[in-house]
Amino acid sequence: LFLVILLHNVVVVVVVVESTQKNRHYPFFPIQRESKYKGRLSDHTISVRIYGVDAPEVGKFGNPSMPLAKEATGFTKDAVQGKIVGVKLLQKDQYNRVIGKVTTTTSGIIGKKDLSVELARNGYASLYTGRGAQYNDNKGGLEKAINEAKRNKKGIWGIEGGGETPAQYKRRIKLKKKAAMVG
């Protein structure tokens, strides 16, 4: 049995890093415009990891940020922070976050935009192939958007020498830590 849950009227409270955000559900929006919740944000929000893509890593635990990490985070913030989005809950990941399809609403005839596809199309994401990868039946669409960004040398694909993907970066940092522990 597989259950798909759609949340509408979700307000993005804060974009934590490039591909994870904290969302608060406002079931009666636009009537309800304020939250009665006070205290720790993590106690009253849902952490959502955007499906199918991996964006440049922001520096943490003493490790440097990847090139364009701040730009990828800024792109995500501009797209969703403080705005109402739709979230299709797909599954939980190993860190207990929801993996979800986040759609933004735009004015005019364009309609909804898939944030994963937009990050990929603008060169701020590679395809996520790690454990529990979820593509929402859109792996081909994500690959097409990534290939378009590569062809146009957008974002991470315009870095001299090709740069490294977030997966390569995480492997390199992991190996560096192991070597430091041994040596």
Secondary structure, DSSP 8 states (H G I E B T S, - for coil): ----EEEEEEEEEEEEETTEEEEEE-TTTTT--S----S-GGGS-EEEEETTEE------TT----TTHHHHHHHHHHHHTTSEEEEEEEEE-TTS-EEEEEEEE-STTS-EEEHHHHHHHTTS-EE--STT---TT-HHHHHHHHHHHHHTT-GGGGSGGG---HHHHHHHHHHHHHHHHH-
